[in-house]
Amino acid sequence: MEYLVILGVTGSIGQQTLEVVRQHPDKFKILGVSAARNIKQLELVINEFEPAYVTVLDAETAELLKGKYPTITFFSGEKGLETLATIQ
């Protein structure tokens, strides 16, 4: 099993990556994702793939999402992207 972190999960490359994961659920697990502004699409990804870590652009959005998804660790901003990119 390969664990993936997808930066920009709501963009076109991120969405294509999710398609590959859907086709091979026995080979890939989404560990973490990031999104800037498309929070509706991000929530669809969260609900489907249940990542352990999520980074969003601003701290306010991260706090709102923490209330909805208490089992996920949320980060925000540039520092959050750095943290997410180095998760193992």
C-alpha positions as CSV (number, residue, x, y, z in Angstrom):
1,M,0.0,0.0,0.0
2,E,1.3,3.4,-1.0
3,Y,0.3,6.4,1.1
4,L,-0.2,9.7,-0.8
5,V,-0.3,13.3,0.0
6,I,-2.0,15.4,-2.7
7,L,-1.2,19.1,-2.8
8,G,-3.9,21.0,-4.7
9,V,-6.4,18.1,-4.5
10,T,-9.3,20.2,-6.0
11,G,-7.3,21.2,-9.1
12,S,-7.2,19.3,-12.3
13,I,-4.1,17.3,-11.5
14,G,-5.3,16.5,-8.0
15,Q,-8.6,15.3,-9.4
16,Q,-6.9,13.1,-12.0
17,T,-4.8,11.6,-9.1
18,L,-8.0,10.8,-7.2
19,E,-9.3,9.0,-10.3
20,V,-6.2,6.7,-10.2
21,V,-6.7,6.1,-6.5
22,R,-10.3,5.2,-7.2
23,Q,-9.2,2.7,-9.8
24,H,-6.7,1.1,-7.5
25,P,-8.0,1.2,-3.9
26,D,-5.9,-1.8,-3.0
27,K,-2.7,0.0,-4.0
28,F,-3.2,3.6,-2.7
29,K,-4.5,5.4,0.4
30,I,-4.8,9.1,0.7
31,L,-2.9,10.3,3.8
32,G,-3.3,14.0,3.3
33,V,-4.6,16.7,1.0
34,S,-4.5,20.4,0.5
35,A,-6.9,22.9,-1.1
36,A,-6.9,26.7,-1.3
37,R,-10.4,28.0,-1.8
38,N,-12.7,25.2,-3.2
39,I,-13.9,24.0,0.2
40,K,-17.0,22.4,-1.2
41,Q,-14.9,20.1,-3.4
42,L,-12.5,19.6,-0.6
43,E,-15.3,18.3,1.7
44,L,-16.3,15.8,-1.0
45,V,-12.8,14.5,-1.0
46,I,-12.7,14.4,2.8
47,N,-15.9,12.4,2.9
48,E,-14.8,9.9,0.2
49,F,-11.2,9.3,1.1
50,E,-11.0,10.2,4.8
51,P,-7.5,11.6,4.9
52,A,-5.8,12.0,8.2
53,Y,-4.3,15.4,7.4
54,V,-5.8,18.4,5.6
55,T,-4.3,21.8,4.8
56,V,-6.3,24.8,3.8
57,L,-5.3,28.4,2.9
58,D,-6.5,30.2,6.0
59,A,-6.7,29.5,9.7
60,E,-10.4,30.5,10.0
61,T,-11.5,27.8,7.4
62,A,-9.3,25.2,9.2
63,E,-11.1,26.0,12.5
64,L,-14.5,25.6,10.8
65,L,-13.5,22.3,9.3
66,K,-12.1,21.0,12.6
67,G,-15.5,21.3,14.1
68,K,-17.0,19.2,11.3
69,Y,-14.2,16.6,11.1
70,P,-12.8,16.2,14.6
71,T,-10.8,13.1,13.7
72,I,-8.7,14.9,11.0
73,T,-5.7,17.0,11.8
74,F,-5.9,20.4,10.0
75,F,-3.2,22.8,9.1
76,S,-3.3,26.2,7.4
77,G,-1.3,28.5,5.2
78,E,2.2,28.1,3.9
79,K,3.5,26.5,7.1
80,G,0.7,24.0,6.9
81,L,1.7,23.1,3.3
82,E,5.3,22.6,4.5
83,T,4.1,20.3,7.3
84,L,1.8,18.3,5.1
85,A,4.4,17.9,2.4
86,T,6.8,16.3,4.9
87,I,4.2,14.0,6.7
88,Q,5.4,10.4,6.8
